[in-house]
């Protein structure tokens, strides 16, 4: 009897996309349960009582929460396509860069005015330079094939262009970040990745609505 695999997610979550990609790369068949986070299902609350968030992977009735934890679980459970390298040091470095905490700066750029955007971009650029150096001599963060770090940072290949459109900023310039720009294109054009992006028009509408609401709230509070 085949093992039952379920993934609780939303249509737009970049954290859940990591799991979608990892499962498909390893050829794992699974059932998708889309959640409405404004009205969370009893199953989600049951499977993730600690955080009550997506994504949650349920494998043969056993739930695993948190996207990084799920990625490692997939890597250890289905070994068709290893995500983490074999060398202990390289595995440690992959985990480090996967958890590299830079995404908050882009979210700040989305939700603030021009001055705040510019201040947030200073820190964001520093972190992008670090990623540029990590990619030196490699096609993907995982080498010649997509690996753990690529899946963890894969949202960059889609969301950065969305944020550029919505916030009116140029974040990744090909002249300044040639390696990162090439990685974004190579990653986004990979068949499994490309076939599972959420609809771009819906994503732009979502982020524009979030930005407008944040700016309106900030303007109201300053009166």
Legacy VTK file of the C-alpha trace (Angstrom):
# vtk DataFile Version 3.0
C-alpha trace
ASCII
DATASET POLYDATA
POINTS 223 float
0.000 0.000 0.000
1.386 3.405 -0.986
2.384 5.830 1.732
-0.060 8.691 2.190
1.496 12.132 1.811
-0.441 15.364 2.299
0.727 18.970 2.118
-1.186 21.749 3.854
-0.372 25.053 2.158
-1.767 28.266 0.696
-1.695 29.158 -2.979
0.919 31.902 -2.557
3.194 30.938 0.346
6.908 30.869 -0.637
7.557 28.638 2.385
5.152 26.008 1.085
6.606 26.300 -2.422
9.889 24.960 -1.042
8.072 21.771 -0.125
6.204 21.508 -3.422
9.507 21.721 -5.315
11.284 19.226 -3.049
8.498 16.656 -3.334
8.291 16.979 -7.104
12.073 16.821 -7.543
12.000 13.511 -5.683
8.977 12.212 -7.568
6.795 11.962 -4.466
3.052 11.841 -5.092
1.028 13.853 -2.601
-2.338 15.434 -1.931
-2.567 19.215 -1.609
-4.862 20.792 0.964
-5.202 24.530 0.430
-5.794 26.459 3.632
-7.611 29.734 4.232
-5.508 31.295 6.981
-8.389 33.522 8.026
-10.409 30.385 8.753
-7.938 27.595 9.531
-9.171 24.053 9.230
-9.453 21.746 12.253
-6.913 19.466 10.561
-4.284 22.219 10.347
-4.811 23.139 13.996
-4.557 19.471 14.918
-1.394 18.820 12.930
0.401 22.042 13.914
-0.934 23.037 17.343
2.287 24.839 18.299
2.318 27.462 15.503
-0.963 26.877 13.663
0.782 27.766 10.392
1.478 26.273 6.998
3.254 24.438 5.530
2.590 21.124 7.208
3.581 17.823 5.622
1.669 14.754 6.797
3.402 11.455 6.002
1.508 8.273 6.890
-0.476 10.226 9.479
2.574 11.862 11.074
2.787 15.672 10.769
5.977 17.678 10.214
5.876 21.488 10.444
8.261 24.342 9.507
9.588 24.460 5.951
13.293 23.919 6.752
12.463 20.950 8.960
10.236 19.512 6.235
12.968 19.942 3.613
15.411 17.966 5.753
12.763 15.315 6.385
12.168 14.932 2.656
15.909 14.687 2.052
16.248 11.930 4.635
13.093 10.041 3.655
13.083 10.103 -0.151
16.595 9.800 -1.533
15.880 9.852 -5.258
17.515 13.271 -5.570
19.613 14.292 -2.526
19.118 17.919 -1.532
21.959 18.243 0.979
25.597 17.383 0.161
27.258 14.338 1.747
30.230 16.205 3.254
29.441 17.289 6.877
31.001 20.735 6.450
29.165 21.371 3.177
25.925 20.212 4.807
26.480 22.673 7.650
27.173 25.513 5.205
24.062 24.645 3.207
21.954 24.852 6.366
23.561 28.180 7.270
22.885 29.868 3.933
19.411 28.382 3.712
18.523 30.134 6.956
20.333 33.333 6.080
18.060 36.029 7.475
17.816 38.661 4.791
14.249 38.364 3.517
12.883 40.742 6.154
14.579 43.666 4.398
12.646 43.038 1.199
9.377 42.862 3.124
10.210 46.182 4.762
10.815 47.622 1.296
7.353 46.491 0.289
5.497 47.978 3.223
7.214 51.348 3.759
7.541 54.703 2.039
10.401 55.846 -0.162
12.765 56.904 2.642
12.243 53.701 4.607
12.646 51.659 1.418
16.022 53.234 0.735
17.223 52.552 4.276
16.095 48.933 4.117
17.782 48.495 0.740
21.189 49.310 2.248
21.058 46.155 4.372
19.451 44.140 1.591
22.292 44.993 -0.802
24.898 43.845 1.722
23.199 40.481 1.974
22.857 40.138 -1.789
26.595 40.703 -2.153
27.190 37.812 0.233
24.966 35.551 -1.863
26.782 36.693 -5.008
30.057 35.475 -3.504
28.573 32.136 -2.448
27.545 31.526 -6.074
31.024 32.208 -7.482
32.054 29.273 -9.685
28.657 27.562 -9.434
25.463 27.431 -11.483
23.274 26.739 -8.456
23.938 27.063 -4.746
23.959 23.258 -4.796
26.574 23.144 -7.572
25.458 21.927 -10.987
22.010 20.908 -9.781
19.295 22.402 -7.589
19.827 21.623 -3.911
18.727 22.533 -0.394
19.862 26.183 -0.497
18.316 26.745 -3.928
14.937 25.533 -2.686
15.201 27.588 0.496
16.081 30.787 -1.392
14.056 30.005 -4.494
11.450 32.625 -3.683
14.039 35.234 -4.741
13.703 34.127 -8.340
10.049 35.173 -8.383
9.251 37.540 -5.542
12.070 39.997 -6.181
10.641 40.937 -9.570
7.189 41.208 -7.997
8.493 43.501 -5.272
10.324 45.583 -7.868
7.061 46.117 -9.733
4.977 46.856 -6.650
7.454 48.972 -4.678
8.983 50.705 -7.686
12.530 49.631 -6.820
15.331 47.929 -8.706
16.674 45.320 -6.308
18.776 42.922 -8.379
20.702 44.672 -11.151
22.330 42.299 -13.648
25.463 44.466 -13.867
25.915 44.538 -10.092
24.838 40.956 -9.418
25.602 38.917 -12.569
25.879 35.568 -10.744
22.711 36.063 -8.717
20.845 37.263 -11.807
21.960 34.185 -13.762
20.964 31.916 -10.874
17.512 33.491 -10.663
16.945 32.845 -14.375
18.335 29.296 -14.331
16.335 28.385 -11.255
13.087 29.964 -12.451
13.396 28.287 -15.868
13.915 24.784 -14.462
10.822 22.777 -15.511
9.694 21.646 -12.036
10.172 25.145 -10.661
8.597 26.937 -13.610
5.514 24.730 -13.612
4.683 25.474 -9.990
4.913 29.258 -9.612
1.688 30.891 -8.407
-0.056 33.112 -11.009
1.928 36.324 -11.385
-1.104 38.590 -11.794
-2.628 37.280 -8.573
0.685 37.733 -6.730
1.044 41.335 -7.881
-2.528 42.083 -6.820
-1.884 40.502 -3.425
1.311 42.436 -2.705
-0.151 45.693 -4.021
-3.099 45.304 -1.652
-0.750 44.551 1.260
1.394 47.566 0.460
-1.572 49.899 0.085
-3.022 48.740 3.417
0.288 49.211 5.251
0.866 52.666 3.796
-2.707 53.716 4.607
-2.309 52.489 8.187
1.017 54.336 8.546
-0.517 57.545 7.189
-3.474 57.253 9.526
-1.311 56.708 12.605
0.847 59.736 11.819
-2.112 62.130 11.859
LINES 1 224
223 0 1 2 3 4 5 6 7 8 9 10 11 12 13 14 15 16 17 18 19 20 21 22 23 24 25 26 27 28 29 30 31 32 33 34 35 36 37 38 39 40 41 42 43 44 45 46 47 48 49 50 51 52 53 54 55 56 57 58 59 60 61 62 63 64 65 66 67 68 69 70 71 72 73 74 75 76 77 78 79 80 81 82 83 84 85 86 87 88 89 90 91 92 93 94 95 96 97 98 99 100 101 102 103 104 105 106 107 108 109 110 111 112 113 114 115 116 117 118 119 120 121 122 123 124 125 126 127 128 129 130 131 132 133 134 135 136 137 138 139 140 141 142 143 144 145 146 147 148 149 150 151 152 153 154 155 156 157 158 159 160 161 162 163 164 165 166 167 168 169 170 171 172 173 174 175 176 177 178 179 180 181 182 183 184 185 186 187 188 189 190 191 192 193 194 195 196 197 198 199 200 201 202 203 204 205 206 207 208 209 210 211 212 213 214 215 216 217 218 219 220 221 222
